[in-house]
Amino acid sequence: MEEKRQTIVFMRHGVAQHNVLDKDGRPPSLKDPEMFDPPLVAEGKCQVLDAGERLRIWWHTTQMGEQIELVICSPLTRCLQTAALALLPGERYFRGFAEPTFCCMELIREAYGMSYPDRRRTKELLTNSWPQIHFDPQMPNDDEAWKLDERESIPDVIQRVNFFLQWLIQREETNIVVISHGVWIECCLHAHCPQALQQGDRVHNADLFAGECVSVGGQFRGLENVRRLES
């Protein structure tokens, strides 16, 4: 059976409001409703602009003329903003390249429940605010997954990762960027390419990891050659 390889880059969103420590070095309470779906702060916006430039340079120097075809992001605002800033429209048509397709899927959102930063806004608001992004038709309008008294487990996050990767290999695009969250990306790498994270390493804001998604006969087989793209 024929092997298929897709180049894939995982990017974590930049620093958002809930990632900022107070003047005493303490993180905000994630159970505070004021932390509902927080946006990027100024530092985070600068981070993702820099990460986008690093991504473009890496792609240009390593991918032999290939261009990013598909960008998939989480429906949380910090990831939507990261996608827009890191892959600014207009960067490609000067060189005669088509813009990538932008999609949004719940399968790559952060672990949800109990933590207000991981509760998403309504699909109606998001589609009206981000008309350039194609939202999954199966996404319900309201965030039916998030619960105040129950947190999604790590095995359940890994199951979502697996569903996503099996969906991804059915796509015809072979040059892909996935914009997600720290826990989701860590679960993905630990499950399918554990050597990409050394013991105790974490996925930090605006981190980039590049590798290959391998499938055979329409079945996902693994992630290979995944490495962190250093700044």
N, C-alpha and C positions, 0 to 999 in steps of 0.2 A: 504493500500500500504506500501511496505517495506521502512523503513528509512535507509539511508546510511550516514555514518559519515567518513570523511577524516581528519586526522590530518594535519594541515597546519601551516607552519611558514613563516611569511613575514620578509624579511630582506632588509634593505636599503643599497645601496652601500656605501663604505667608502668615505672619503674626496677626492675629485677630484680637478683638477686644478682650476676650476671655483668657488669652495667653499672656496678658500684661500684668506684672506684679505691681502691688501698691508701693508707696514710699517706704514701707517697712519690710519689703521683700516678700509679701504674702500674696498668694494667688486669690482671685475673686471667688466667691461661692458660686459653684456651677448649678446650685439649686435656686439661685436668685432669678426670678422671672425677667429681671432686667437684662439678663445674659442670653435671652432668646435669640437664636440665630444671629450672632454678632458679626459685624463687618470687619474687614481688614482695617488696621490702624495705619498711620502714615509709614511707620517702619516696615509693616508688612507689604505695603504697596511698593516701596522701594526694593524690598527683597525680591518680589516676584518679577519686577522689571529686570533686575539683575539676573535672576534665574532664567528668564526668557531669553536674554542675550546669550547666556552660557549654553542654553539648549540649541539656539540657532547656530552658534559657532561649532558645537560638537556635531550637529547634524551635517553641516556643510563640509566639515573636514573628515568625517568618517563614513558617510553614507553614500558616497559615489554618485552625487547628483540626485539621489532620491529626496522626495519632499514629504513633509508631514501631511497625511491624507485625512486623518480622523482624530479629533480631540473629544474625549469623553470626560465629563466632570460630574461630581456630586451635586445634588440640588441645594446644598447649603450655600448661603450667600458668599461666604469667604472663598469657596471653591469657584463659584461663578465669576467672582471678581478676579481671582487668580488667573482663570482661563482668559478673560478679556485683556488683562494687562500683560501677561506673559506672552500671549500670541496675538499681538495687536493687528487688527485688520489693516491692510495696506502695505505690510512689509514684503509681500510676495509679488504683487502685480508689477512692481518696478522691474522685476527680473523675469517677468513673463510666466509666473507660476500661478496656479489656481489656489484660492484660499481653501483650507481644510474644512471638512464638515464638523460642526460642533453638535454634540449630543449630550443629554443629561439623563442619568439613570440612578434610581434609588439603590441599585445593587452595590454601588461604590460609595454610599454615604457612610458617615462615621457610625460606630456602635451607638445605639440609641436607647433612650429611656433614662429617666431620673435627672439627667443633665440637660439643662435648658439650651446650651449652645448647640446641642445635637438635634433639636427639634426644628423641622423645616417649616417654611411658609407655604401658603396654599399654592397649588399648581396654577390657578388662575392668575394670581399676582405675579408669579415667576414668569409665566409665558408672556404676560403683558410687559413686564420689565426687561425681559431678555429675548426680544423677537428673533435675534440671530441664532438662537440655540434651539435645536430640535429636542423637545421633551418626550420622554418615553410615553407612548399612548396609553400604556397600562398603569401609569402613575395616577393614583387617586387624587382628587382635589385636596382633601385634607390629609394631614399626617396621621394616618391610622396606625402606624407602627409604634410611634412614641407613646410611652406610658409614664406617668408620674411616679409610680411605685414599683416599677420593674425595669431592670437593665438587661439589654441583650447580652448573652454570654459570648465568650470568645469562640467556642465551637460553632455557635450560630453565625458569627461574623465570618469564620472560615467557610462555612457552607455558602454564604453569599458570595464570597470570593470565588469559590468553585463554580457556582452558577454563572457568574460574570465571565470567567475565563472560558467556559464552554460556549457561552453566547459569542464571545469575541472571536473565537476561531472560525465561526460561521461567516464572519464578515469578509468581504473581498479585499478590504484595505490591508496593506502590509506594513504601513508606517504610522504608528499610533502613539498618542500621548494620553495618559490617564491621570487626571487631577483629583486627588482624594485627600485622605486624612491620615494622621499618624498611626492610630490603632489599626485602621484598615490595611495600610501599606505594610505595617509590621506583620500582621497576620498573614498577608499574602506571601511575603518573603520567607517568613519562618516556615510556612507550610510547603512552599514549592521551590525555594532556593535559599536554604538556611545559611549557606556560606556567604551570602551577600551582606549579612549583618554579623559582625563579630560579637562574641559574648558580651552582653551588656550594652551594645550599641543601640541607639534609638534613631528614629526617623525624625529629623528636626524640621522646623518651618522652612519652606522653600527648598528642601532637599530634592535632588534628582537622582534617580536610579535607572540605568539603561540596561536592556538585555533583550532576549529573544523569547517569544512565546511559541512553543513547539507543539504541533499536533500531527497525528497520523490517522488517516482515514476518517476524518471528522471527529476525532476524540482528542481532547486535551491530554498532553503527555508531560508537560512541565515547563518551567522557566529555566533558561540556561544563560550562562555568561553575564549574569547580572552584576553590575558594579555601580558604586556611587560615583557620580560625576562631581569631582571636586571643584571648588571655586577657584 
